[in-house]
Amino acid sequence: MAIDEVEFREFFAEQYARLCWLGLLLTGDRAEAEELAQEALTRTWWRWVVRRPNDPAAYAAKVLVNRRRSLLRRAVVEARFLARARPEPVPPAGDEQAMVLWQAVQALPPRQRAVLVLRFHEDLPEAEVARLLGLPLGTVKSLAHRGLARLRDRLGSPDLDPTIPTRREGR
């Protein structure tokens, strides 16, 4: 093992938890924070191989913050594009239950909505949904479970009765 590799392993062991914490503070999501920390350390390694940074810890933190900013910018651009490119589908006219369900589905967080649409509207198996969304199978299962629970909570009953108030409305 080369001396650079040994030094980097020590650096990794010292910095990983700190970078995960920084990522968690920036994102509020543990999994995303860990991905950011791993990517920052990977990019730091590549820089280390070419020429070791003067302050590797500061370099890794800067990489993490810049990557987070880049992902946020990308998400904004994607959202703008999708809003312009795709007209919002409307359920059949006269079907009040479908309209209530549609509104409840639109209120779900984007990942839960995507999982439910692919799983139940497109009738795809969970494994295929996971592959399409680039998520672990367990994440797809938990997103589907939480999404269905939110829909049940929002709609109040299996028959989608729109007259039942939600918890926020005082149920």
Secondary structure, 3 states (H helix, E strand, C coil): CCHHHHHHHHHHHHHHHHHHHHHHHHHCCHHHHHHHHHHHHHHHHHHHHHCCCCCHHHHHHHHHHHHHHHHHHHHHHHHHHHHHHCCCCCCCCCCHHHHHHHHHHHCCCHHHHHHHHHHHHCCCCHHHHHHHHCCCHHHHHHHHHHHHHHHHHHHCCCCCCCCCCCCCCCC
